[in-house]
């Protein structure tokens, strides 16, 4: 099997034309094959990363594989669109182009962060679990204190009323109050039971919660050096973009690609000029030709020189007055 046949699937994944690369220099063929290979690698990492995210959030590991695959396909469609539409060696680098390029890079960096951050929680799972365990202990302690304080207040209030009722009964000021006292005693027992059950339920909920978002925040707070991993991954994530962007103008790839793009534009513009007067002819019954104001349509970089001579203001006034 020839080298180009091996490279072709990777060229396609990178969004490049095999007909152009087939006759390009060998180092360019390898360059775009590497780009395609990196995209495959990044896609696999993305599927694993998003599966971990969906699994932690929704606690459905099997279905999370399907969601992660679909989400990764959506993300990498945006990623490939950026690769395909980027212009290697643009002729003009104005403010509009620079702004567009900066926005594109920013979007790709954000997409890259959504991939690498969950992976970091997998890499540092052991250390992160220890930190989360301490966090859960603190949360359980805080929740227990608040829950106990609420029920203790309710129990104290109920006991106070029970003592009051018992004293009234003892003094003989209220008769036939046994039922009321029994209800207050039952309420105290119920509050004690509810307090115990709610504290146990709260402990179970906090302990079983993955604390995924809190874990991401805690990871970057406790281990700031993980940003070294993030930066390294983001550079890898942008590598296919830079492999295409930094190509020599003298390369056959750049020359052939520019010629093909130019031919496509010229062919489409020729068809447009042909259809333009016909559309007006069919619409208003009058043929209107497209007026060219540039020497190099449709690129419109060289304005036509105006050779029409115009008179002075006096000539115009004389014309109006019929002189």
ZANU-434478 format. One record per residue: x, y, z of N, C-alpha, C in turn; residue in three letters. Coordinates in steps of 0.02 Angstrom, whole numbers, padded with zeros to 5 digits, always signed. Each point is the difference from the previous one (the first is absolute). Layout:
BEGIN
XYZXYZXYZala
...
***
This chain:
BEGIN
+00042-00060+00000-00042+00060+00000+00044+00062+00000unk
-00015+00047-00046+00040+00061-00004-00013+00045+00060unk
+00048+00045+00010-00004+00045+00057-00061+00046-00005unk
-00016+00023-00060-00056+00046-00008-00067-00034+00017unk
-00005-00066-00014-00062-00035+00017-00008-00006+00075unk
+00056-00006+00035-00003-00002+00073-00021+00068+00028unk
+00025+00052-00032-00013+00068+00023-00071+00023-00013unk
-00031-00025-00054-00064+00027-00023-00054+00004+00053unk
-00012-00054+00040-00052+00005+00051+00013+00057+00050unk
+00063+00011+00016+00018+00053+00046-00009+00069-00032unk
+00014+00005-00065-00012+00063-00036-00075+00016+00001unk
-00041-00050-00011-00072+00011-00001-00025+00023+00068unk
+00025-00032+00053-00021+00019+00067+00022+00072+00015unk
+00059+00019-00027+00024+00069+00010-00037+00050-00043unk
-00044-00024-00046-00039+00045-00042+00039+00026-00059unk
+00050-00036-00023+00041+00022-00057-00016-00039-00063unk
+00015+00031-00057-00014-00030-00065+00057-00048-00019unk
-00017-00063-00010+00051-00049-00017+00030+00013-00069unk
-00040+00031-00045+00026+00013-00067+00055+00053+00001unk
-00003+00045+00048+00053+00050+00006+00061-00030+00033unk
-00012-00036+00055+00056-00027+00038+00035-00058-00035unk
-00036-00033-00045+00030-00057-00035+00062+00020-00039unk
+00001+00061-00028+00057+00023-00039+00043+00051+00038unk
-00012+00007+00065+00038+00048+00040+00064-00032+00026unk
+00042+00041+00031+00063-00025+00028-00014-00051+00055unk
+00048-00044+00009-00009-00055+00048-00009+00026+00071unk
+00037+00053+00018-00005+00026+00068-00069+00030+00013unk
-00033+00027-00053-00068+00026+00008-00050-00057+00007unk
+00011-00054-00037-00044-00059+00007+00003-00027+00071unk
+00061-00004+00027+00009-00024+00068-00030+00050+00050unk
+00007+00063-00015-00025+00054+00044-00076-00006+00010unk
-00036-00009-00054-00073-00004+00005-00023-00069+00024unk
+00040-00053-00013-00015-00065+00029+00006+00002+00076unk
+00051+00035+00024+00008+00010+00072-00059+00039+00029unk
-00023+00050-00037-00057+00039+00021-00061-00044+00009unk
-00013-00044-00049-00057-00046+00004+00007-00049+00058unk
+00061-00025+00010+00012-00046+00056-00014+00035+00067unk
+00022+00062+00007-00012+00038+00062-00075+00011+00012unk
-00037+00012-00054-00072+00010+00007-00033-00064+00026unk
+00021-00058-00026-00027-00063+00024+00016-00010+00074unk
+00063+00014+00018+00021-00007+00070-00040+00047+00046unk
-00008+00062-00022-00038+00049+00039-00074-00020+00006unk
-00026-00029-00052-00071-00022+00001-00009-00056+00051unk
+00047-00047+00002-00005-00056+00049+00004+00028+00071unk
+00046+00047+00011+00006+00031+00066-00065+00036+00018unk
-00030+00034-00049-00062+00036+00012-00057-00047+00020unk
-00005-00057-00034-00053-00049+00017+00008-00024+00072unk
+00062-00016+00019+00013-00023+00069-00016+00055+00050unk
+00021+00061-00017-00011+00057+00045-00075+00014+00010unk
-00036+00004-00055-00072+00016+00006-00039-00057+00031unk
+00022-00062-00011-00032-00056+00034+00007+00006+00075unk
+00060+00019+00022+00011+00009+00072-00045+00056+00027unk
-00006+00053-00038-00042+00057+00021-00073-00020+00006unk
-00028-00030-00053-00071-00019+00001-00013-00054+00053unk
+00048-00046+00007-00008-00053+00049-00002+00028+00071unk
+00042+00049+00014+00001+00030+00066-00062+00041+00014unk
-00024+00035-00050-00057+00045+00010-00066-00039+00003unk
-00010-00048-00046-00064-00035-00005+00001-00070+00029unk
+00059-00027+00016+00007-00066+00031-00030-00056-00043unk
+00010+00005-00065-00022-00053-00046+00059-00016-00048unk
+00048-00040+00024+00062-00011-00038-00009-00026-00070unk
-00046-00047-00011-00007-00031-00066-00028+00050-00052unk
-00054+00033+00018-00029+00049-00047+00046+00059-00009unk
+00042+00014+00048+00047+00056-00005+00049-00009-00058unk
+00014-00062-00019+00044-00012-00057-00032+00026-00064unk
-00066-00010-00007-00035+00024-00060+00000+00077+00000unk
-00016+00029+00057-00001+00073+00005+00069+00030-00014unk
+00051-00031+00028+00068+00026-00010+00021-00005-00073unk
-00020-00054-00034+00016-00008-00071-00035+00055-00041unk
-00064+00010+00012-00038+00051-00037+00028+00070+00014unk
+00014+00014+00063+00026+00066+00019+00069+00011-00031unk
+00041-00052-00001+00067+00006-00030-00005+00012-00075unk
-00047-00032-00033-00010+00012-00072-00019+00072-00013unk
-00044+00027+00042-00020+00070-00008+00059+00047+00010unk
+00040-00012+00053+00058+00042+00014+00050-00003-00056unk
+00013-00059-00026+00051-00007-00052-00024+00021-00069unk
-00065+00005-00010-00025+00032-00061+00018+00075+00000unk
-00007+00032+00059+00020+00069+00007+00076+00006-00009unk
+00036-00047+00029+00073+00000-00003+00024-00007-00073unk
-00029-00047-00036+00020-00011-00070-00020+00059-00044unk
-00057+00030+00015-00021+00059-00038+00052+00056+00006unk
+00027+00008+00060+00053+00050+00010+00062-00017-00040unk
+00017-00065-00003+00059-00021-00038-00010+00010-00075unk
-00059-00016-00024-00013+00003-00072-00003+00072-00025unk
-00029+00044+00040-00011+00068-00023+00058+00047+00014unk
+00049-00022+00039+00056+00044+00014+00042+00009-00064unk
+00024+00059-00011+00038+00016-00060+00074-00001+00016unk
+00036-00047-00031+00072-00002+00008+00031+00055-00043unk
+00045+00039+00029+00033+00055-00035-00050+00048-00032unk
-00044+00031+00038-00048+00047-00029+00036+00060-00031unk
-00029+00027-00054+00032+00057-00034-00006+00063+00041unk
-00053+00008+00035-00011+00061+00040-00015-00019+00072unk
+00034+00031+00046-00010-00013+00071-00022+00065+00034unk
-00060+00021-00015-00027+00060+00029-00030-00012+00069unk
-00034+00051+00026-00030-00004+00066-00055-00054+00001unk
-00039-00003-00054-00053-00050-00003+00027-00071+00002unk
+00053-00012-00037+00029-00067-00001+00030-00018+00068unk
+00036+00046+00030+00031-00012+00066-00053-00012+00053unk
-00054+00039-00002-00055-00009+00049-00032-00068-00009unk
-00013-00019-00063-00030-00064-00014+00044-00058+00023unk
+00065+00007-00013+00047-00052+00019+00004-00006+00076unk
+00000+00057+00035+00003+00000+00073-00063-00033+00030unk
-00058+00017-00027-00063-00030+00025+00000-00075-00012unk
+00025-00020-00059+00002-00072-00016+00046-00038+00048unk
+00058+00029+00014+00046-00032+00047-00031-00003+00070unk
-00034+00053+00020-00031+00002+00067-00053-00055+00007unk
-00040-00009-00052-00052-00052+00001+00032-00069+00005unk
+00053-00011-00038+00034-00065+00001+00031-00013+00069unk
+00027+00053+00031+00029-00009+00067-00054-00019+00051unk
-00058+00031-00005-00055-00017+00045-00023-00072-00011unk
-00004-00021-00063-00018-00069-00014+00052-00048+00028unk
+00063+00018-00008+00054-00042+00026-00003-00007+00076unk
-00018+00054+00035-00005-00003+00073-00056-00047+00022unk
-00056-00001-00038-00055-00046+00018+00021-00073-00007unk
+00052-00012-00038+00025-00069-00009+00052-00018+00053unk
+00048+00044+00012+00057-00018+00043-00018+00002+00074unk
-00043+00045+00021-00013+00006+00072-00029-00064+00030unk
-00050-00033-00031-00023-00064+00027+00055-00053+00001unk
+00043+00001-00051+00055-00049-00003+00047+00010+00059unk
+00010+00062+00019+00044+00014+00058-00028-00030+00064unk
-00067+00001+00007-00029-00031+00060+00010-00075+00000unk
+00005-00031-00059+00015-00071-00004+00073-00014+00016unk
+00044+00042-00025+00072-00009+00011+00016+00006+00075unk
-00031+00049+00032+00014+00014+00071-00057-00024+00045unk
-00031-00054-00021-00059-00024+00036+00016-00016+00074unk
+00056-00032+00012+00016-00021+00069+00008+00061+00046unk
+00041+00048-00023+00010+00060+00041-00064+00040+00008unk
-00039+00004-00056-00062+00038+00002-00051-00033+00047unk
-00002-00067+00001-00047-00034+00044+00015+00014+00074unk
+00065+00006+00016+00019+00016+00069-00025+00070+00019unk
+00010+00047-00046-00022+00068+00013-00076+00004+00005unk
-00034-00038-00044-00074-00001+00002-00025-00033+00064unk
+00037-00049+00024-00021-00033+00063+00001+00051+00057unk
+00053+00040+00004+00003+00052+00051-00057+00051-00009unk
-00013+00016-00063-00054+00048-00014-00068-00029+00021unk
-00011-00064-00013-00064-00032+00019-00008-00004+00075unk
+00056-00013+00035-00003-00001+00074-00022+00067+00027unk
+00028+00053-00028-00018+00068+00022-00073+00015-00015unk
-00022-00020-00060-00070+00012-00019-00048-00040+00044unk
+00017-00063+00014-00042-00042+00043-00004+00030+00070unk
+00057+00023+00025+00002+00031+00067-00044+00062+00003unk
+00005+00041-00052-00039+00061-00002-00075-00015-00005unk
-00017-00047-00045-00070-00018-00009-00029-00032+00063unk
+00041-00041+00034-00022-00032+00061-00015+00051+00055unk
+00045+00049+00006-00010+00052+00051-00063+00040-00013unk
-00011+00018-00063-00060+00039-00018-00064-00041+00011unk
+00002-00064-00021-00059-00043+00008-00015-00012+00074unk
+00053-00015+00038-00009-00013+00071-00025+00062+00036unk
+00026+00059-00019-00022+00062+00032-00074+00011-00012unk
-00023-00013-00061-00072+00010-00016-00044-00046+00042unk
+00018-00065+00000-00042-00048+00037+00006+00010+00075unk
+00059+00019+00024+00007+00013+00072-00044+00057+00022unk
-00006+00051-00041-00045+00056+00016-00072-00023+00002unk
-00019-00040-00049-00068-00025-00001-00015-00046+00060unk
+00049-00043+00016-00009-00046+00057-00004+00040+00065unk
+00044+00051+00008-00001+00041+00060-00066+00036+00008unk
-00026+00026-00056-00065+00035+00003-00056-00048+00019unk
+00004-00061-00029-00052-00050+00015+00005-00023+00073unk
+00062-00010+00024+00009-00021+00070-00024+00054+00049unk
+00012+00062-00019-00023+00055+00043-00076-00001+00006unk
-00033-00012-00056-00074-00004+00001-00023-00061+00039unk
+00038-00055-00006-00018-00061+00037+00004+00011+00076unk
+00054+00032+00022+00009+00015+00071-00056+00045+00025unk
-00018+00049-00041-00053+00046+00019-00066-00036+00009unk
-00015-00045-00047-00062-00037+00003+00000-00047+00061unk
+00057-00031+00014+00004-00045+00058-00010+00039+00065unk
+00028+00060+00005-00008+00041+00061-00073+00021+00009unk
-00032+00018-00057-00070+00019+00004-00043-00058+00023unk
+00018-00060-00025-00038-00059+00020+00012-00017+00074unk
+00061+00008+00021+00019-00014+00070-00034+00048+00048unk
-00004+00063-00018-00032+00050+00042-00076-00005+00000unk
-00025-00040-00046-00072-00009-00003-00036+00056-00036unk
+00038+00043-00033-00033+00056-00036-00031-00024-00065unk
+00026-00055-00027-00028-00028-00061-00012-00074+00012unk
-00059-00022-00014-00017-00070+00006-00007-00031-00069unk
+00005-00066-00002-00008-00036-00063+00050+00025-00054unk
+00062+00011+00022+00051+00024-00047+00052-00054-00016unk
-00018-00062+00017+00047-00056-00011+00015-00009-00075unk
-00052+00007-00042+00009-00010-00072+00048+00051-00029unk
-00006+00061+00022+00045+00054-00024+00073-00015+00019unk
+00009-00024+00061+00068-00016+00023+00029-00059-00039unk
-00041-00050-00015+00023-00058-00038+00021+00021-00071unk
-00039+00046-00029+00017+00024-00067+00067+00037+00000unk
+00012+00040+00052+00064+00037+00004+00058-00048+00010unk
-00010-00053+00039+00053-00051+00009+00015-00036-00066unk
-00054-00016-00037+00008-00033-00064+00036+00045-00051unk
-00016+00064+00005+00032+00048-00045+00075+00004+00014unk
+00019-00002+00064+00071+00002+00018+00036-00060-00029unk
-00030-00059+00007+00031-00060-00027+00006+00003-00076unk
-00053+00028-00033+00000+00007-00073+00056+00048-00023unk
+00007+00055+00036+00053+00048-00017+00069-00031+00008unk
+00010-00039+00053+00064-00033+00011+00015-00049-00057unk
-00052-00037-00021+00008-00049-00054+00014+00036-00066unk
-00037+00053-00015+00010+00038-00062+00069+00032-00001unk
+00023+00023+00057+00067+00030+00004+00053-00052-00018unk
-00005-00059+00029+00048-00053-00015-00002-00020-00074unk
-00061-00010-00027-00007-00022-00069+00026+00052-00050unk
-00017+00064+00014+00022+00053-00046+00075+00009+00001unk
+00031-00006+00058+00073+00005+00004+00033-00057-00038unk
-00027-00061+00009+00027-00058-00036-00009+00007-00075unk
-00060+00024-00022-00013+00010-00071+00045+00053-00030unk
+00011+00054+00037+00045+00053-00023+00071-00025-00008unk
+00023-00040+00047+00067-00028-00004+00007-00045-00061unk
-00052-00041-00013+00003-00044-00058+00001+00039-00066unk
-00041+00052-00003-00004+00040-00061+00066+00036-00014unk
+00028+00030+00051+00063+00036-00009+00056-00048-00016unk
+00001-00058+00034+00053-00048-00011-00003-00032-00069unk
-00062-00011-00025-00008-00032-00066+00006+00048-00058unk
-00006+00065+00013+00005+00049-00053+00070+00003-00029unk
+00008+00002-00066+00068+00002-00030+00034+00068+00009unk
-00040+00052+00015+00028+00067+00008+00043+00018-00061unk
-00029-00011-00059+00041+00006-00061+00023+00072-00011unk
-00046+00047+00001+00019+00070-00012+00045+00025+00056unk
-00018-00018+00062+00042+00020+00056+00070-00030-00007unk
+00002-00061-00026+00064-00033-00011+00044+00036-00051unk
-00032+00024-00054+00038+00038-00050+00029+00064+00030unk
-00042+00034+00039+00024+00063+00032+00055-00015+00050unk
-00011-00053+00040+00049-00018+00051+00066-00022-00031unk
-00005-00035-00056+00061-00024-00034+00045+00058-00021unk
-00030+00051-00030+00040+00057-00023+00022+00045+00057unk
-00036-00004+00057+00019+00041+00058+00056-00034+00039unk
-00008-00065+00011+00050-00036+00040+00062-00020-00040unk
-00008-00011-00065+00056-00022-00042+00007+00047-00060unk
+00023+00061+00011+00005+00048-00056+00048-00022-00056unk
+00044-00047+00016+00048-00023-00051-00035-00040-00055unk
-00064-00019+00010-00035-00038-00053-00008+00043-00063unk
+00007+00066+00008-00005+00043-00059+00058-00013-00048unk
+00054-00031+00024+00053-00021-00046-00027-00053-00048unk
-00039-00047+00029-00032-00051-00042-00049+00033-00048unk
-00039+00047+00026-00050+00034-00042+00033+00036-00058unk
+00052+00038+00014+00034+00038-00053+00031-00047-00051unk
+00031-00055+00024+00028-00049-00046-00052-00030-00046unk
-00059-00016+00029-00054-00028-00041-00027+00051-00050unk
-00007+00062+00023-00026+00052-00045+00047+00012-00059unk
+00065-00003+00013+00048+00006-00055-00008-00058-00049unk
-00010-00060+00028-00012-00058-00043-00066+00008-00038unk
-00050+00028+00033-00066+00010-00030+00004+00049-00059unk
+00044+00049+00006+00007+00051-00053+00052-00020-00053unk
+00036-00054+00011+00053-00020-00046-00026-00010-00072unk
-00056-00036-00011-00024-00007-00069-00014+00067-00034unk
-00023+00049+00040-00013+00066-00028+00064+00033-00021unk
+00052-00004+00042+00063+00032-00016+00038-00038-00055unk
-00009-00066-00004+00032-00038-00054-00023+00024-00068unk
-00062+00021-00003-00026+00025-00064+00016+00074-00010unk
-00001+00038+00055+00008+00072-00007+00072+00019-00021unk
+00048-00033+00030+00070+00018-00013+00029-00043-00056unk
-00022+00014-00060+00024-00034-00060+00033+00051-00046unk
+00055-00019-00029+00037+00046-00043-00041+00018-00062unk
+00004+00063-00020-00035+00023-00060+00025-00035-00063unk
+00062-00022+00003+00030-00031-00060-00017-00074-00006unk
-00035-00028+00048-00017-00071-00002-00052-00013-00054unk
+00004-00059-00028-00048-00018-00053-00071-00002+00027unk
-00007-00019+00063-00067-00002+00030-00032+00069-00001unk
+00038+00050+00022-00027+00068+00003-00015+00027-00069unk
+00045-00013-00047-00009+00025-00069-00060-00032-00033unk
-00004-00066+00002-00055-00036-00034-00067+00017+00033unk
+00000+00003+00066-00061+00016+00036-00025+00070-00017unk
+00047+00048-00003-00019+00068-00018-00028+00003-00071unk
+00031-00036-00046-00023-00001-00070-00069-00031-00006unk
-00011-00055+00036-00066-00032-00002-00054+00046+00029unk
+00016+00031+00055-00049+00047+00030-00015+00057-00047unk
+00052+00025-00033-00009+00055-00048-00043-00022-00059unk
+00013-00060-00025-00039-00025-00058-00073-00010+00019unk
-00012-00025+00061-00069-00010+00022-00037+00067+00004unk
+00033+00050+00028-00030+00066+00007-00015+00030-00069unk
+00048-00005-00045-00009+00028-00068-00056-00035-00037unk
-00003-00066+00006-00053-00038-00034-00069+00019+00026unk
-00006+00006+00066-00064+00019+00030-00019+00071-00019unk
+00050+00044-00004-00015+00070-00018-00021+00005-00074unk
+00031-00041-00042-00018+00000-00071-00073-00024-00009unk
-00019-00050+00039-00070-00023-00003-00048+00054+00025unk
+00021+00035+00053-00041+00054+00027-00010+00056-00051unk
+00054+00020-00035-00006+00052-00050-00045-00021-00058unk
+00000-00064-00014-00042-00025-00054-00073+00000+00020unk
-00014-00017+00062-00069-00006+00023-00030+00068+00021unk
+00043+00048+00019-00023+00064+00026-00047+00036-00049unk
+00019+00011-00063-00047+00035-00046-00062-00041-00016unk
+00008-00068+00000-00058-00042-00015-00052+00005+00055unk
+00022+00005+00062-00047+00006+00056-00041+00065-00006unk
+00033+00055-00018-00036+00063-00009-00046-00003-00061unk
+00023-00034-00051-00041-00007-00061-00065-00036+00016unk
+00005-00054+00039-00060-00038+00018-00042+00036+00052unk
+00031+00042+00042-00036+00032+00054-00036+00064-00022unk
+00037+00045-00034-00029+00065-00018-00003+00011-00075unk
+00021-00051-00038-00003+00006-00073+00053+00046-00029unk
+00050+00015+00038+00054+00044-00023+00067-00032+00018unk
+00044-00001-00049+00066-00030+00010+00048+00052+00030unk
+00026-00014+00059+00047+00045+00034+00067-00036+00008unk
+00051+00028-00028+00066-00029+00005+00034+00022+00065unk
+00040-00044+00028+00038+00015+00061+00058+00047-00017unk
+00003+00056+00034+00053+00048-00012+00061-00016+00043unk
+00057-00007-00032+00062-00014+00035+00034+00065+00020unk
+00018+00006+00063+00033+00060+00024+00072-00014+00022unk
+00021-00062-00010+00069-00019+00018+00032-00037-00058unk
+00066+00003-00003+00037-00032-00053+00005-00075+00011unk
-00007-00023+00061+00009-00071+00016-00061-00030+00035unk
-00059+00005-00032-00059-00031+00032+00009-00077+00002unk
-00027-00033+00049-00040+00024+00056+00042+00016+00062unk
+00066+00001-00006+00042+00012+00059-00001+00074+00020unk
-00009+00044-00051-00011+00071+00012+00055+00033+00042unk
+00061-00011-00023+00057+00030+00034+00028+00060-00038unk
-00014+00004-00065+00027+00053-00043-00057+00040-00030unk
-00015+00060+00026-00054+00040-00028+00017+00023-00071unk
-00052+00007-00042+00010+00025-00067+00016+00074+00001unk
+00042+00021-00046+00017+00070-00005-00056+00036-00038unk
-00026+00054+00030-00055+00038-00031+00029+00049-00051unk
-00018-00010-00062+00026+00043-00054-00051+00051-00023unk
-00059-00002+00027-00052+00047-00021+00019+00071+00024unk
-00005+00046-00046+00016+00070+00016-00063+00036+00023unk
+00006+00039+00052-00056+00038+00026+00016+00075-00004unk
-00053+00038-00010+00009+00073-00006+00004+00034+00068unk
+00006+00065-00002+00002+00039+00061-00071+00016+00023unk
-00005+00034+00056-00065+00020+00026-00033+00051-00046unk
+00043+00043-00032-00027+00050-00047-00030-00035-00060unk
+00034-00052-00026-00028-00037-00057-00067-00031+00018unk
-00006-00025+00060-00063-00031+00023-00056+00052+00003unk
+00016+00060+00025-00050+00053+00005-00021+00024-00070unk
+00048+00004-00044-00015+00020-00069-00045-00051-00033unk
+00014-00064+00016-00042-00054-00029-00072+00005+00025unk
-00008+00015+00063-00068+00006+00028-00037+00059-00029unk
+00038+00054-00014-00031+00061-00026-00006+00001-00076unk
+00022-00055-00031-00006-00006-00072+00049+00045-00037unk
+00055+00017+00030+00049+00043-00032+00053-00044-00036unk
***
